[in-house]
Amino acid sequence: MKKIISFVLLVLFSGLAVASVNAQSGRSDIVPEQYIIVFKNSVTNTDNITDELRSRHGFEAEMRYSRAIKGFSARLSEDKLEALKNDPRVEFISEDHYVSIDQARETRQEARAESNARSNARGGGAIIIQSQTTPTGISRIFAESTTNKGAGVGVAVIDTGIDLTHPDLKTNIASQNKSCIFGKKNANDDNGHGTHVAGTIAALDNGSGVVGVAPQAKLFAVKVLNKSGGGTWSSVICGIDWVTANAATLGIKVANMSLGGGGLSDNNCGNSNNDALHKAICRARDAGVTFVVAAGNSGANASSFVPAAYDDAVITVSALADSNGIAGGGGPATSYGPDDTFATFSNFGFVVDIGAPGVSIYSTWKSGGFATISGTSMATPHVAGAAALFIKSHPGSTWSAIRDGLMAAGEALGVGHADPSGLHPEKVLQASSL
């Protein structure tokens, strides 16, 4: 008898980092005495200079960067920090910050479901899925109706990794992957969030499991968050650095970042406010990578969250509540608002470019499983997959042309969705013309 391994997590995955100062708790998320040192563009051999500084000042470089930014991260005492600030080769130094996925709303029953799915996956060998489900989000954006499947377009999932052997993903997962988490040799997902994102982007159209927006795209697993969904900005930049270095040779054209935290944009690639993350994303952008990022789940203005606020470098995505995969608001109400309205948790504002389904999204999960979760984290990969479709049909497009093309093809307010809040003028993603 065929076995179906599937479970539901009705949990709001923010996919977002806590803010620099968490507004609810007042807790600072700055990593004590840990910094990201950014060299000037004129520096040519970053490893040699890093080694020289390490030897002279007596610290260990934890992560090294050469492409998205030039520099390294390190734990530094106050005197060593001051010495590096005064080094003529250093452009600026950023404080490092913790990054985490908010799983606080998971219930005990849901946690057991996850545990059972993992145990069954280990004990039962290969998992056989009886039939293919088209998730409501895929139906809502009309992705299944296009003949364009994004064949060969590389999409990096910068997240908790991807389940590298998931039967509904593995054919599309590139052999090259990157782990920026100490002690993890590869980017296999031990959390689930990154696998869920990957499935929405490019789950196989193979008659079983689920199907993604771009089911022939190539997935690159980039693990920057650990098993509990935690990491640091220095680990995220490590992933961006790897993507930047390999974009041309591996064909990586899109990067999905369903994560973020509190912060502001200087609209100058971080050069005015010493923002190493912003600078890294801009460098990757200039290397031909289109970044698609989550607006955030605080029901607040996205201009106070990064990377969502980086209006000069990313496509920022809000979340639509859709319950039946059909436009027009005829489905039952969701936990986060009526059918075909923007989710009550979704951030908003002028930096938001486009909306996509982000409530009760069914997709792949770790250990060969499947899950249903909600958040702008889940809306973002719909747009990342659509970006792959656009690139396939418009090769050589700049990131801004991709953004503008997706926005132009989107569903206008009042055509298939409504906005009772009055906060979301952005169009909703439509993939049928891509």
Secondary structure, 3 states (H helix, E strand, C coil): CCCCCCCCCCCECCCCCCCCECCCCCCECEEEEEEEEEECCCCCCHHHHHHHHHHHHCCCEEEEECCCCCEEEEECCHHHHHHHHCCCCEEEEEEEEEEECCCCCCCHHHHHHHHHHHHHHHHCCCCCCCCEECCHHHHHCCHHHCCCCCCCCEEEEEECCECCCCCCCHHHECCCCEECCCCCCCCECCCCHHHHHHHHHHCCCCCCEECCCCCCCEEEEEECCCCCCEEEHHHHHHHHHHHHHHHHHHCEEEEEECCCEECCCCCCCCCCCCCHHHHHHHHHHHCCCEEEEECCCCCCEHHHEECCCCCCCEEEEEEEECCCCCCCCCCCCECCECCCEECCCCCECCCCCEEEECCCEEEECHHHCEEEEECHHHHHHHHHHHHHHHHHHCCCCCHHHHHHHHHHCCECCCCCCECCCCCCCCCECCCCCC
